[in-house]
Structures are given as C-alpha cells and as structure tokens.
Amino acid sequence: MAEDKENELELDSSGGKKKKMIMIIAVVAILAIGGGAAFFFMGSSDNAPSASATDASGDGEEGGVSEGGQESTSVGVGSAIYVPMPRAFRFNVPGASRDRFVEIRVQLLVRGGDNEEAARKHVPLIESTLLSVFSLANADDLATSAGKTSLKQDALAEVQKTMADIEGSKVIEKVLFTGFVMQ
C-alpha cells in the first residue's frame, strides 16, 4: 500500500515536469515565431539601389535626348520616392452573384525629384485615371490575386499613358496597392 502511494507520487511529479517542459517549449516557439514575424514585417529591405549605384554615368540626369532626337522616357533612374494618393478609392463593383464594395489605397512609385513634383502636380488627373480603370473591374476578378495584379498593370498603363500625354514622359514607375478591402 505504501509502495503504491510512492509510485503514484513519482508518476504525478514526472507528469508535472513533462507539462512544464511542454509549456516552456511552447512559449519559446511562440516567441521565436513572433520574433521572426516582427523581423519580416519591420526589417529593412534594401531592394531599391542607392542613387550612387543607379547613376553609373555620373551626370545625374534622369532623362535626356536619345539618338533620334526624341526625349527619353526613362523612369528607372534616381532614388525611389513614394507619392501617396490623398484619399482611398471607394467604389462598388458588379459581381456574378452580387455587387461588392471595394476600398483601395494607392501609392505611386516615382524616381527622382522632377517626377515626384510632376506626380504631385497632377494628382487630380491621376486620381481620375485610376478611378476610370477601377470602375471597369469585376468583383469576381478582384477576388483573385491574378485579378488584383491585372488591375495594377492596367492602372499603371493608363496612368503612364496619361502622364506621357501631359508631361512628355511616363513619370510613374509603379502603382502600388497599400490597402485593399473588398466586402
């Protein structure tokens, strides 16, 4: 009888140790995952090359005259500057089963101060162009990643075309969706 009680106490104490060990491992795993996520979201990404790396010629010009005598429309020279659209785009899109409400926050990637100035100067025109592209969207397409990518590409093409007509160069390198909500 006394031996049975001793065996029960040994089993209980070893079970408690196992539980403590499992809890410690779980806490360490959660902290490691949280640290990795924090590093991923807050870590700096050096995807954009510095101005000294992109300006190999040393003249610092963003555009110029090509051999044919036309102004070049180079958008990839200079440091990356992000121009946010002042308001989010909110609109309804039709779908197969029902209409959906969409909100998209947009920023424009431009290179160099001149392109930034041109983009900021023409924000109302850019907003209008983006809204006209967004109004052609379909809710079923926007529900997929490919549909969102296609919408970004269409928006970029239209904005570049509009800016080329007004400014003589494409000005905008990328249209970025910094927020996308569909209900």
Biotite code that builds the C-alpha atoms (Angstrom):
import biotite.structure as struc

atoms = struc.array([
    struc.Atom([0.000, 0.000, 0.000], chain_id="A", res_id=1, res_name="MET", atom_name="CA", element="C"),
    struc.Atom([2.753, 2.403, 0.898], chain_id="A", res_id=2, res_name="ALA", atom_name="CA", element="C"),
    struc.Atom([4.596, 1.396, -2.257], chain_id="A", res_id=3, res_name="GLU", atom_name="CA", element="C"),
    struc.Atom([1.529, 2.209, -4.401], chain_id="A", res_id=4, res_name="ASP", atom_name="CA", element="C"),
    struc.Atom([1.339, 5.729, -2.946], chain_id="A", res_id=5, res_name="LYS", atom_name="CA", element="C"),
    struc.Atom([5.041, 6.282, -3.637], chain_id="A", res_id=6, res_name="GLU", atom_name="CA", element="C"),
    struc.Atom([4.608, 5.117, -7.255], chain_id="A", res_id=7, res_name="ASN", atom_name="CA", element="C"),
    struc.Atom([1.615, 7.482, -7.696], chain_id="A", res_id=8, res_name="GLU", atom_name="CA", element="C"),
    struc.Atom([3.650, 10.394, -6.327], chain_id="A", res_id=9, res_name="LEU", atom_name="CA", element="C"),
    struc.Atom([6.506, 9.598, -8.708], chain_id="A", res_id=10, res_name="GLU", atom_name="CA", element="C"),
    struc.Atom([4.104, 9.467, -11.666], chain_id="A", res_id=11, res_name="LEU", atom_name="CA", element="C"),
    struc.Atom([2.462, 12.745, -10.689], chain_id="A", res_id=12, res_name="ASP", atom_name="CA", element="C"),
    struc.Atom([5.783, 14.521, -10.265], chain_id="A", res_id=13, res_name="SER", atom_name="CA", element="C"),
    struc.Atom([7.118, 13.279, -13.619], chain_id="A", res_id=14, res_name="SER", atom_name="CA", element="C"),
    struc.Atom([3.848, 14.277, -15.354], chain_id="A", res_id=15, res_name="GLY", atom_name="CA", element="C"),
    struc.Atom([4.198, 17.779, -13.884], chain_id="A", res_id=16, res_name="GLY", atom_name="CA", element="C"),
    struc.Atom([7.736, 18.017, -15.222], chain_id="A", res_id=17, res_name="LYS", atom_name="CA", element="C"),
    struc.Atom([6.559, 16.992, -18.668], chain_id="A", res_id=18, res_name="LYS", atom_name="CA", element="C"),
    struc.Atom([3.829, 19.619, -18.590], chain_id="A", res_id=19, res_name="LYS", atom_name="CA", element="C"),
    struc.Atom([6.310, 22.293, -17.537], chain_id="A", res_id=20, res_name="LYS", atom_name="CA", element="C"),
    struc.Atom([8.699, 21.249, -20.288], chain_id="A", res_id=21, res_name="MET", atom_name="CA", element="C"),
    struc.Atom([5.925, 21.334, -22.919], chain_id="A", res_id=22, res_name="ILE", atom_name="CA", element="C"),
    struc.Atom([4.841, 24.793, -21.706], chain_id="A", res_id=23, res_name="MET", atom_name="CA", element="C"),
    struc.Atom([8.419, 26.089, -21.875], chain_id="A", res_id=24, res_name="ILE", atom_name="CA", element="C"),
    struc.Atom([8.886, 24.701, -25.388], chain_id="A", res_id=25, res_name="ILE", atom_name="CA", element="C"),
    struc.Atom([5.566, 26.218, -26.492], chain_id="A", res_id=26, res_name="ALA", atom_name="CA", element="C"),
    struc.Atom([6.490, 29.648, -25.083], chain_id="A", res_id=27, res_name="VAL", atom_name="CA", element="C"),
    struc.Atom([9.911, 29.551, -26.749], chain_id="A", res_id=28, res_name="VAL", atom_name="CA", element="C"),
    struc.Atom([8.335, 28.538, -30.065], chain_id="A", res_id=29, res_name="ALA", atom_name="CA", element="C"),
    struc.Atom([5.769, 31.356, -29.853], chain_id="A", res_id=30, res_name="ILE", atom_name="CA", element="C"),
    struc.Atom([8.487, 33.886, -29.053], chain_id="A", res_id=31, res_name="LEU", atom_name="CA", element="C"),
    struc.Atom([10.627, 32.640, -31.949], chain_id="A", res_id=32, res_name="ALA", atom_name="CA", element="C"),
    struc.Atom([7.711, 32.854, -34.375], chain_id="A", res_id=33, res_name="ILE", atom_name="CA", element="C"),
    struc.Atom([6.780, 36.318, -33.089], chain_id="A", res_id=34, res_name="GLY", atom_name="CA", element="C"),
    struc.Atom([10.372, 37.494, -33.417], chain_id="A", res_id=35, res_name="GLY", atom_name="CA", element="C"),
    struc.Atom([10.596, 36.134, -36.947], chain_id="A", res_id=36, res_name="GLY", atom_name="CA", element="C"),
    struc.Atom([7.329, 37.832, -37.898], chain_id="A", res_id=37, res_name="ALA", atom_name="CA", element="C"),
    struc.Atom([8.484, 41.123, -36.373], chain_id="A", res_id=38, res_name="ALA", atom_name="CA", element="C"),
    struc.Atom([11.754, 40.919, -38.289], chain_id="A", res_id=39, res_name="PHE", atom_name="CA", element="C"),
    struc.Atom([9.902, 40.117, -41.515], chain_id="A", res_id=40, res_name="PHE", atom_name="CA", element="C"),
    struc.Atom([7.431, 42.999, -41.201], chain_id="A", res_id=41, res_name="PHE", atom_name="CA", element="C"),
    struc.Atom([9.682, 45.628, -39.677], chain_id="A", res_id=42, res_name="MET", atom_name="CA", element="C"),
    struc.Atom([13.063, 44.669, -41.116], chain_id="A", res_id=43, res_name="GLY", atom_name="CA", element="C"),
    struc.Atom([14.501, 46.920, -43.749], chain_id="A", res_id=44, res_name="SER", atom_name="CA", element="C"),
    struc.Atom([14.608, 45.622, -47.275], chain_id="A", res_id=45, res_name="SER", atom_name="CA", element="C"),
    struc.Atom([17.299, 47.063, -49.455], chain_id="A", res_id=46, res_name="ASP", atom_name="CA", element="C"),
    struc.Atom([15.556, 46.299, -52.739], chain_id="A", res_id=47, res_name="ASN", atom_name="CA", element="C"),
    struc.Atom([15.946, 49.849, -54.055], chain_id="A", res_id=48, res_name="ALA", atom_name="CA", element="C"),
    struc.Atom([19.511, 50.558, -55.097], chain_id="A", res_id=49, res_name="PRO", atom_name="CA", element="C"),
    struc.Atom([21.117, 53.729, -53.845], chain_id="A", res_id=50, res_name="SER", atom_name="CA", element="C"),
    struc.Atom([21.385, 56.788, -56.061], chain_id="A", res_id=51, res_name="ALA", atom_name="CA", element="C"),
    struc.Atom([25.127, 56.302, -56.431], chain_id="A", res_id=52, res_name="SER", atom_name="CA", element="C"),
    struc.Atom([24.620, 52.740, -57.695], chain_id="A", res_id=53, res_name="ALA", atom_name="CA", element="C"),
    struc.Atom([21.989, 53.693, -60.268], chain_id="A", res_id=54, res_name="THR", atom_name="CA", element="C"),
    struc.Atom([23.803, 56.773, -61.546], chain_id="A", res_id=55, res_name="ASP", atom_name="CA", element="C"),
    struc.Atom([26.701, 54.995, -63.230], chain_id="A", res_id=56, res_name="ALA", atom_name="CA", element="C"),
    struc.Atom([27.289, 57.748, -65.767], chain_id="A", res_id=57, res_name="SER", atom_name="CA", element="C"),
    struc.Atom([27.790, 60.376, -63.100], chain_id="A", res_id=58, res_name="GLY", atom_name="CA", element="C"),
    struc.Atom([25.783, 63.080, -64.853], chain_id="A", res_id=59, res_name="ASP", atom_name="CA", element="C"),
    struc.Atom([22.772, 62.777, -62.531], chain_id="A", res_id=60, res_name="GLY", atom_name="CA", element="C"),
    struc.Atom([20.228, 63.434, -65.297], chain_id="A", res_id=61, res_name="GLU", atom_name="CA", element="C"),
    struc.Atom([17.004, 61.454, -65.302], chain_id="A", res_id=62, res_name="GLU", atom_name="CA", element="C"),
    struc.Atom([16.053, 61.951, -68.915], chain_id="A", res_id=63, res_name="GLY", atom_name="CA", element="C"),
    struc.Atom([17.755, 63.232, -71.948], chain_id="A", res_id=64, res_name="GLY", atom_name="CA", element="C"),
    struc.Atom([17.756, 63.285, -75.673], chain_id="A", res_id=65, res_name="VAL", atom_name="CA", element="C"),
    struc.Atom([18.143, 59.967, -77.442], chain_id="A", res_id=66, res_name="SER", atom_name="CA", element="C"),
    struc.Atom([19.969, 59.439, -80.719], chain_id="A", res_id=67, res_name="GLU", atom_name="CA", element="C"),
    struc.Atom([16.770, 60.020, -82.703], chain_id="A", res_id=68, res_name="GLY", atom_name="CA", element="C"),
    struc.Atom([16.353, 63.473, -81.178], chain_id="A", res_id=69, res_name="GLY", atom_name="CA", element="C"),
    struc.Atom([13.371, 62.486, -79.012], chain_id="A", res_id=70, res_name="GLN", atom_name="CA", element="C"),
    struc.Atom([13.248, 62.911, -75.282], chain_id="A", res_id=71, res_name="GLU", atom_name="CA", element="C"),
    struc.Atom([13.765, 59.612, -73.485], chain_id="A", res_id=72, res_name="SER", atom_name="CA", element="C"),
    struc.Atom([11.091, 58.447, -71.082], chain_id="A", res_id=73, res_name="THR", atom_name="CA", element="C"),
    struc.Atom([13.330, 56.740, -68.556], chain_id="A", res_id=74, res_name="SER", atom_name="CA", element="C"),
    struc.Atom([11.570, 56.196, -65.272], chain_id="A", res_id=75, res_name="VAL", atom_name="CA", element="C"),
    struc.Atom([14.131, 53.883, -63.667], chain_id="A", res_id=76, res_name="GLY", atom_name="CA", element="C"),
    struc.Atom([16.825, 56.439, -62.809], chain_id="A", res_id=77, res_name="VAL", atom_name="CA", element="C"),
    struc.Atom([17.178, 58.115, -59.419], chain_id="A", res_id=78, res_name="GLY", atom_name="CA", element="C"),
    struc.Atom([16.083, 57.233, -55.933], chain_id="A", res_id=79, res_name="SER", atom_name="CA", element="C"),
    struc.Atom([12.667, 55.721, -55.283], chain_id="A", res_id=80, res_name="ALA", atom_name="CA", element="C"),
    struc.Atom([10.061, 58.147, -53.983], chain_id="A", res_id=81, res_name="ILE", atom_name="CA", element="C"),
    struc.Atom([6.554, 57.120, -52.985], chain_id="A", res_id=82, res_name="TYR", atom_name="CA", element="C"),
    struc.Atom([3.732, 59.558, -53.694], chain_id="A", res_id=83, res_name="VAL", atom_name="CA", element="C"),
    struc.Atom([0.575, 58.636, -51.765], chain_id="A", res_id=84, res_name="PRO", atom_name="CA", element="C"),
    struc.Atom([-2.829, 59.390, -53.197], chain_id="A", res_id=85, res_name="MET", atom_name="CA", element="C"),
    struc.Atom([-4.549, 61.722, -50.709], chain_id="A", res_id=86, res_name="PRO", atom_name="CA", element="C"),
    struc.Atom([-7.730, 59.633, -50.447], chain_id="A", res_id=87, res_name="ARG", atom_name="CA", element="C"),
    struc.Atom([-8.606, 55.988, -50.697], chain_id="A", res_id=88, res_name="ALA", atom_name="CA", element="C"),
    struc.Atom([-10.635, 54.934, -53.723], chain_id="A", res_id=89, res_name="PHE", atom_name="CA", element="C"),
    struc.Atom([-14.064, 53.673, -52.613], chain_id="A", res_id=90, res_name="ARG", atom_name="CA", element="C"),
    struc.Atom([-16.441, 52.240, -55.175], chain_id="A", res_id=91, res_name="PHE", atom_name="CA", element="C"),
    struc.Atom([-18.874, 49.423, -55.955], chain_id="A", res_id=92, res_name="ASN", atom_name="CA", element="C"),
    struc.Atom([-18.058, 46.702, -58.469], chain_id="A", res_id=93, res_name="VAL", atom_name="CA", element="C"),
    struc.Atom([-20.518, 44.271, -60.026], chain_id="A", res_id=94, res_name="PRO", atom_name="CA", element="C"),
    struc.Atom([-20.142, 40.550, -59.419], chain_id="A", res_id=95, res_name="GLY", atom_name="CA", element="C"),
    struc.Atom([-21.851, 37.408, -60.684], chain_id="A", res_id=96, res_name="ALA", atom_name="CA", element="C"),
    struc.Atom([-23.858, 36.859, -57.509], chain_id="A", res_id=97, res_name="SER", atom_name="CA", element="C"),
    struc.Atom([-23.898, 40.375, -56.029], chain_id="A", res_id=98, res_name="ARG", atom_name="CA", element="C"),
    struc.Atom([-22.228, 43.761, -56.119], chain_id="A", res_id=99, res_name="ASP", atom_name="CA", element="C"),
    struc.Atom([-19.268, 44.344, -53.832], chain_id="A", res_id=100, res_name="ARG", atom_name="CA", element="C"),
    struc.Atom([-17.846, 47.438, -52.127], chain_id="A", res_id=101, res_name="PHE", atom_name="CA", element="C"),
    struc.Atom([-14.111, 47.967, -52.661], chain_id="A", res_id=102, res_name="VAL", atom_name="CA", element="C"),
    struc.Atom([-11.652, 50.311, -50.976], chain_id="A", res_id=103, res_name="GLU", atom_name="CA", element="C"),
    struc.Atom([-8.153, 50.642, -52.422], chain_id="A", res_id=104, res_name="ILE", atom_name="CA", element="C"),
    struc.Atom([-5.341, 52.769, -51.002], chain_id="A", res_id=105, res_name="ARG", atom_name="CA", element="C"),
    struc.Atom([-2.746, 53.643, -53.633], chain_id="A", res_id=106, res_name="VAL", atom_name="CA", element="C"),
    struc.Atom([0.807, 54.951, -53.675], chain_id="A", res_id=107, res_name="GLN", atom_name="CA", element="C"),
    struc.Atom([2.821, 55.738, -56.771], chain_id="A", res_id=108, res_name="LEU", atom_name="CA", element="C"),
    struc.Atom([6.486, 54.826, -57.151], chain_id="A", res_id=109, res_name="LEU", atom_name="CA", element="C"),
    struc.Atom([8.428, 57.531, -58.976], chain_id="A", res_id=110, res_name="VAL", atom_name="CA", element="C"),
    struc.Atom([12.156, 58.071, -59.441], chain_id="A", res_id=111, res_name="ARG", atom_name="CA", element="C"),
    struc.Atom([13.763, 61.440, -58.841], chain_id="A", res_id=112, res_name="GLY", atom_name="CA", element="C"),
    struc.Atom([12.544, 64.816, -57.651], chain_id="A", res_id=113, res_name="GLY", atom_name="CA", element="C"),
    struc.Atom([11.280, 66.018, -61.031], chain_id="A", res_id=114, res_name="ASP", atom_name="CA", element="C"),
    struc.Atom([8.994, 63.003, -61.410], chain_id="A", res_id=115, res_name="ASN", atom_name="CA", element="C"),
    struc.Atom([7.789, 63.408, -57.823], chain_id="A", res_id=116, res_name="GLU", atom_name="CA", element="C"),
    struc.Atom([6.935, 67.036, -58.481], chain_id="A", res_id=117, res_name="GLU", atom_name="CA", element="C"),
    struc.Atom([5.093, 66.142, -61.702], chain_id="A", res_id=118, res_name="ALA", atom_name="CA", element="C"),
    struc.Atom([3.128, 63.364, -59.969], chain_id="A", res_id=119, res_name="ALA", atom_name="CA", element="C"),
    struc.Atom([2.122, 65.633, -57.077], chain_id="A", res_id=120, res_name="ARG", atom_name="CA", element="C"),
    struc.Atom([1.163, 68.390, -59.516], chain_id="A", res_id=121, res_name="LYS", atom_name="CA", element="C"),
    struc.Atom([-1.159, 66.062, -61.443], chain_id="A", res_id=122, res_name="HIS", atom_name="CA", element="C"),
    struc.Atom([-2.744, 64.157, -58.527], chain_id="A", res_id=123, res_name="VAL", atom_name="CA", element="C"),
    struc.Atom([-6.327, 65.030, -59.578], chain_id="A", res_id=124, res_name="PRO", atom_name="CA", element="C"),
    struc.Atom([-5.674, 63.777, -63.120], chain_id="A", res_id=125, res_name="LEU", atom_name="CA", element="C"),
    struc.Atom([-4.047, 60.595, -61.793], chain_id="A", res_id=126, res_name="ILE", atom_name="CA", element="C"),
    struc.Atom([-6.958, 60.023, -59.391], chain_id="A", res_id=127, res_name="GLU", atom_name="CA", element="C"),
    struc.Atom([-9.418, 60.413, -62.243], chain_id="A", res_id=128, res_name="SER", atom_name="CA", element="C"),
    struc.Atom([-7.485, 57.999, -64.445], chain_id="A", res_id=129, res_name="THR", atom_name="CA", element="C"),
    struc.Atom([-7.247, 55.414, -61.658], chain_id="A", res_id=130, res_name="LEU", atom_name="CA", element="C"),
    struc.Atom([-10.936, 55.704, -60.873], chain_id="A", res_id=131, res_name="LEU", atom_name="CA", element="C"),
    struc.Atom([-11.836, 55.145, -64.526], chain_id="A", res_id=132, res_name="SER", atom_name="CA", element="C"),
    struc.Atom([-9.678, 51.983, -64.579], chain_id="A", res_id=133, res_name="VAL", atom_name="CA", element="C"),
    struc.Atom([-11.085, 50.754, -61.256], chain_id="A", res_id=134, res_name="PHE", atom_name="CA", element="C"),
    struc.Atom([-14.652, 51.279, -62.438], chain_id="A", res_id=135, res_name="SER", atom_name="CA", element="C"),
    struc.Atom([-14.099, 48.693, -65.191], chain_id="A", res_id=136, res_name="LEU", atom_name="CA", element="C"),
    struc.Atom([-13.202, 45.997, -62.636], chain_id="A", res_id=137, res_name="ALA", atom_name="CA", element="C"),
    struc.Atom([-15.293, 42.949, -61.824], chain_id="A", res_id=138, res_name="ASN", atom_name="CA", element="C"),
    struc.Atom([-15.755, 41.662, -58.242], chain_id="A", res_id=139, res_name="ALA", atom_name="CA", element="C"),
    struc.Atom([-15.101, 38.069, -59.285], chain_id="A", res_id=140, res_name="ASP", atom_name="CA", element="C"),
    struc.Atom([-11.763, 39.062, -60.826], chain_id="A", res_id=141, res_name="ASP", atom_name="CA", element="C"),
    struc.Atom([-10.745, 41.185, -57.830], chain_id="A", res_id=142, res_name="LEU", atom_name="CA", element="C"),
    struc.Atom([-11.293, 38.220, -55.518], chain_id="A", res_id=143, res_name="ALA", atom_name="CA", element="C"),
    struc.Atom([-8.212, 36.544, -57.011], chain_id="A", res_id=144, res_name="THR", atom_name="CA", element="C"),
    struc.Atom([-4.581, 37.529, -56.772], chain_id="A", res_id=145, res_name="SER", atom_name="CA", element="C"),
    struc.Atom([-4.255, 37.445, -60.552], chain_id="A", res_id=146, res_name="ALA", atom_name="CA", element="C"),
    struc.Atom([-7.187, 39.849, -60.861], chain_id="A", res_id=147, res_name="GLY", atom_name="CA", element="C"),
    struc.Atom([-5.559, 42.338, -58.484], chain_id="A", res_id=148, res_name="LYS", atom_name="CA", element="C"),
    struc.Atom([-2.269, 42.100, -60.365], chain_id="A", res_id=149, res_name="THR", atom_name="CA", element="C"),
    struc.Atom([-4.073, 42.651, -63.652], chain_id="A", res_id=150, res_name="SER", atom_name="CA", element="C"),
    struc.Atom([-5.834, 45.700, -62.199], chain_id="A", res_id=151, res_name="LEU", atom_name="CA", element="C"),
    struc.Atom([-2.470, 47.136, -61.060], chain_id="A", res_id=152, res_name="LYS", atom_name="CA", element="C"),
    struc.Atom([-0.980, 46.620, -64.520], chain_id="A", res_id=153, res_name="GLN", atom_name="CA", element="C"),
    struc.Atom([-3.971, 48.202, -66.245], chain_id="A", res_id=154, res_name="ASP", atom_name="CA", element="C"),
    struc.Atom([-3.834, 51.144, -63.834], chain_id="A", res_id=155, res_name="ALA", atom_name="CA", element="C"),
    struc.Atom([-0.100, 51.606, -64.438], chain_id="A", res_id=156, res_name="LEU", atom_name="CA", element="C"),
    struc.Atom([-0.505, 51.502, -68.220], chain_id="A", res_id=157, res_name="ALA", atom_name="CA", element="C"),
    struc.Atom([-3.302, 54.090, -68.196], chain_id="A", res_id=158, res_name="GLU", atom_name="CA", element="C"),
    struc.Atom([-1.534, 56.422, -65.747], chain_id="A", res_id=159, res_name="VAL", atom_name="CA", element="C"),
    struc.Atom([1.706, 56.246, -67.742], chain_id="A", res_id=160, res_name="GLN", atom_name="CA", element="C"),
    struc.Atom([-0.179, 56.949, -70.966], chain_id="A", res_id=161, res_name="LYS", atom_name="CA", element="C"),
    struc.Atom([-1.943, 59.940, -69.412], chain_id="A", res_id=162, res_name="THR", atom_name="CA", element="C"),
    struc.Atom([1.288, 61.329, -67.925], chain_id="A", res_id=163, res_name="MET", atom_name="CA", element="C"),
    struc.Atom([3.135, 60.833, -71.221], chain_id="A", res_id=164, res_name="ALA", atom_name="CA", element="C"),
    struc.Atom([0.454, 62.902, -72.965], chain_id="A", res_id=165, res_name="ASP", atom_name="CA", element="C"),
    struc.Atom([0.704, 65.704, -70.385], chain_id="A", res_id=166, res_name="ILE", atom_name="CA", element="C"),
    struc.Atom([4.358, 65.698, -69.262], chain_id="A", res_id=167, res_name="GLU", atom_name="CA", element="C"),
    struc.Atom([6.097, 64.055, -72.195], chain_id="A", res_id=168, res_name="GLY", atom_name="CA", element="C"),
    struc.Atom([7.410, 61.172, -70.056], chain_id="A", res_id=169, res_name="SER", atom_name="CA", element="C"),
    struc.Atom([5.879, 58.259, -68.176], chain_id="A", res_id=170, res_name="LYS", atom_name="CA", element="C"),
    struc.Atom([6.748, 59.731, -64.719], chain_id="A", res_id=171, res_name="VAL", atom_name="CA", element="C"),
    struc.Atom([5.186, 56.816, -62.753], chain_id="A", res_id=172, res_name="ILE", atom_name="CA", element="C"),
    struc.Atom([7.161, 53.581, -62.442], chain_id="A", res_id=173, res_name="GLU", atom_name="CA", element="C"),
    struc.Atom([4.670, 51.519, -60.407], chain_id="A", res_id=174, res_name="LYS", atom_name="CA", element="C"),
    struc.Atom([1.161, 51.717, -58.983], chain_id="A", res_id=175, res_name="VAL", atom_name="CA", element="C"),
    struc.Atom([1.167, 50.091, -55.538], chain_id="A", res_id=176, res_name="LEU", atom_name="CA", element="C"),
    struc.Atom([-1.909, 48.970, -53.595], chain_id="A", res_id=177, res_name="PHE", atom_name="CA", element="C"),
    struc.Atom([-1.095, 49.677, -49.966], chain_id="A", res_id=178, res_name="THR", atom_name="CA", element="C"),
    struc.Atom([-4.573, 48.737, -48.811], chain_id="A", res_id=179, res_name="GLY", atom_name="CA", element="C"),
    struc.Atom([-7.185, 46.571, -50.478], chain_id="A", res_id=180, res_name="PHE", atom_name="CA", element="C"),
    struc.Atom([-10.558, 45.763, -48.873], chain_id="A", res_id=181, res_name="VAL", atom_name="CA", element="C"),
    struc.Atom([-13.459, 44.094, -50.616], chain_id="A", res_id=182, res_name="MET", atom_name="CA", element="C"),
    struc.Atom([-16.762, 43.423, -48.839], chain_id="A", res_id=183, res_name="GLN", atom_name="CA", element="C"),
])
